[in-house]
Amino acid sequence: MKEYEEVRSHLVAMLEELNLRLARITDNVRHSEVPLEKDFAEMATQNVNNEVMDYLGNSARAEIEMINQAIARIDNGQYGICQVCDEPISKERLEAVPYSNMCIKCASKAER
């Protein structure tokens, strides 16, 4: 675990930033600062914006989950090992995607 302390700190910082972003998105969708417009055209625009914000929120939640899993893998000594083939994940891949749970070969297969 000591080997990945810096990575863990980076992941925790990413997690904090994502949680803040998700809170802002949630506030935006709930219209906690600005009430819904009464004009139909404006309501339609706000609904489209809500759909975009909902998508961004779902993306943030998915990334938060991947980061939490990566932190757990660091804590239990499984970080840097592909969860598909049990081979090491390259340092370059982990630097690019620190919450990656697959080596590039297995990730490429999974995308197909």
Buried (B, 14 or more C-beta within 10 A) or exposed (E): EEEBEEBBEBBEEBBEEBBEBBEBBBEBBEEEEEEEEEEEEEEEEBEEEBEEBBEBBEBBBEBBEBBEBBBEBBEEEBBBBBBBEEEEBBEEBBEEBBBBBBBBBBBEEEEE
